[in-house]
Amino acid sequence: MGNTITDPRFTPLLVAEVQVVLEKHGYRLPAGGDHVRALVLARVEGAIQNLSAIFEGRTW
């Protein structure tokens, strides 16, 4: 996986699919309205970017 801005594999659907998996395992987004949800999901997106880089063996 290259740059997540130009990599066609990194899409909002990927983030949504990870969210579904987490929810299936009992994890829930915090209460607090759309603003809190947007902040949390932005952090999740960054974490998924890091995870995908690690998964493909890229190191910094």
PAGUNU-364904 format. One record per residue (C-alpha): residue number from 1; x, y, z. Coordinates in steps of 0.2 Angstrom, whole numbers. Layout:
REM residues N
{nr = NUM	u = X	v = Y	w = Z}
...
REM end
This chain:
REM residues 60
{nr = 1	u = 0	v = 0	w = 0}
{nr = 2	u = 7	v = 17	w = -5}
{nr = 3	u = 1	v = 34	w = -1}
{nr = 4	u = -17	v = 32	w = 6}
{nr = 5	u = -22	v = 48	w = -4}
{nr = 6	u = -18	v = 40	w = -21}
{nr = 7	u = -20	v = 22	w = -16}
{nr = 8	u = -37	v = 16	w = -23}
{nr = 9	u = -38	v = 2	w = -10}
{nr = 10	u = -39	v = 14	w = 4}
{nr = 11	u = -57	v = 20	w = 3}
{nr = 12	u = -71	v = 26	w = 15}
{nr = 13	u = -78	v = 8	w = 13}
{nr = 14	u = -63	v = 1	w = 21}
{nr = 15	u = -65	v = 11	w = 36}
{nr = 16	u = -83	v = 7	w = 37}
{nr = 17	u = -80	v = -12	w = 35}
{nr = 18	u = -67	v = -11	w = 50}
{nr = 19	u = -80	v = -2	w = 60}
{nr = 20	u = -93	v = -16	w = 56}
{nr = 21	u = -80	v = -29	w = 62}
{nr = 22	u = -77	v = -20	w = 78}
{nr = 23	u = -95	v = -18	w = 82}
{nr = 24	u = -98	v = -37	w = 78}
{nr = 25	u = -85	v = -40	w = 92}
{nr = 26	u = -94	v = -28	w = 104}
{nr = 27	u = -85	v = -12	w = 102}
{nr = 28	u = -96	v = 4	w = 101}
{nr = 29	u = -93	v = 22	w = 96}
{nr = 30	u = -94	v = 34	w = 110}
{nr = 31	u = -110	v = 44	w = 113}
{nr = 32	u = -108	v = 62	w = 111}
{nr = 33	u = -116	v = 67	w = 94}
{nr = 34	u = -109	v = 69	w = 77}
{nr = 35	u = -94	v = 80	w = 81}
{nr = 36	u = -87	v = 67	w = 93}
{nr = 37	u = -91	v = 53	w = 81}
{nr = 38	u = -82	v = 62	w = 67}
{nr = 39	u = -66	v = 65	w = 78}
{nr = 40	u = -66	v = 47	w = 83}
{nr = 41	u = -68	v = 40	w = 66}
{nr = 42	u = -54	v = 52	w = 60}
{nr = 43	u = -42	v = 44	w = 73}
{nr = 44	u = -48	v = 27	w = 67}
{nr = 45	u = -44	v = 31	w = 49}
{nr = 46	u = -26	v = 35	w = 54}
{nr = 47	u = -25	v = 19	w = 64}
{nr = 48	u = -30	v = 9	w = 49}
{nr = 49	u = -18	v = 18	w = 38}
{nr = 50	u = -4	v = 13	w = 50}
{nr = 51	u = -11	v = -5	w = 52}
{nr = 52	u = -11	v = -7	w = 33}
{nr = 53	u = 7	v = -1	w = 31}
{nr = 54	u = 13	v = -13	w = 45}
{nr = 55	u = 3	v = -27	w = 37}
{nr = 56	u = 12	v = -24	w = 21}
{nr = 57	u = 29	v = -24	w = 29}
{nr = 58	u = 33	v = -5	w = 28}
{nr = 59	u = 43	v = 2	w = 42}
{nr = 60	u = 48	v = 19	w = 46}
REM end
